[in-house]
Amino acid sequence: MLDISPHRGYSKLIMYRPKDTQERIRHRLQIAQGHLKKVIKMVEGGEYCIDVIHQSQAVQRALQESDSVVLENHLKTCAADAIKAGKQDEAVRELMNVFKRSS
């Protein structure tokens, strides 16, 4: 029988939804860790180089996503508090240093 539902039979699947920021960050890092373990296994197994690179890129994307969640949290909490306390120059300088290091 052909399933023509919009979710192709996945309607009963439950997506993992982290509850808070720390859990979101931890979840993203666990994804990166899983991808990294796969990269190591692939290298040890002599897998095709391009496949290893693709898996390595998945590690990098997962880490970038983790960084984005950390940055978002920082902006909403620490940076916002610093700006409210009149330390906007310090907050901006700190953020600019983060971006300079990433490029």
N, C-alpha and C positions, 0 to 999 in steps of 0.2 A: 504494500500500500504506500502510495506517495504522500508525504507530509507536506501540505501546502500552507501550514501556519506561518505567520510572519517571522517566527523565531526558529523555524525548521526543527521543531521538537525540543528546543532548549527552554521552553517556557517554565519548566520546573527547576532549572538550574538557578542557584542563588549566587549572585556575584558577591565577593568579599567586599565589604564596606568598612574601612577603618573608622573607629569611633572618634578619635581625637588626633591632634597634630602629631604627637609623639608616635602614636600607633601608625599613622600614615607614613611617617619618615622611616620607621622600623620596617614596615611592609615593603617600601620601595628598596631599602637596602637589602632585604632578604631576596627580593627579585634579582638585584644585581649580583648577590652572592651565588644564587642558583645559576645564573648565566656564566659567572666566572668559573664555577666548578665544572661546567660543561666545556668551557674553553680549555681548561687544564686537561680534562679527559680527552678532548679532541687532539690536543698537541701530543699527549702521551701515546695516543692511538695512531698517530700519523695521518690524521684526517686531511682532506683536501684543503690547501691553504686558503682559498677563497671562502670556504665554509667556516674556517676558524676566524677569519676576519669578520664575517657577518655576525658570528656569535660574539666576538669581541666588541663590535659596534653596539650590540644589544646591551652589553655590560655598561658601556659608556652612556648610552641613552638612559638606562635605569639610574645611573649615578646623577646624571643631569636632572632627571625628574626629582630625585631626592633633594638635590641642591635647591631646586625651585621651591619645594615645599618648605625647606628650612628658611630660605630667603623670604618667602611669603610670611611665615610666622614671625621672623625678625622684624619685618616692616610693620606688621600689625601690632607688635608688642614693644620690643626694645627701641626701635627707631621712633615709633610714635610717642613713646614715653619721653625719649630724649628731646624730641621736638617740642613737646608740651612743656618740658622743663627749661626751654630756652637754649638747648644745646644743639640746635639744628646744624650748625657748621660742623660740629664733631660727628654728628650722625651722617651727614652727607659725605664727609671725608672718608669715614669708615666704609661706606657703601661703594664709593668710587674706588677705593683700594681693592675691594673684592673684585670689581669688574676689571681693573687693570691687571690683576693676577690671573684672571681667567682668559685673557686674550694673548 
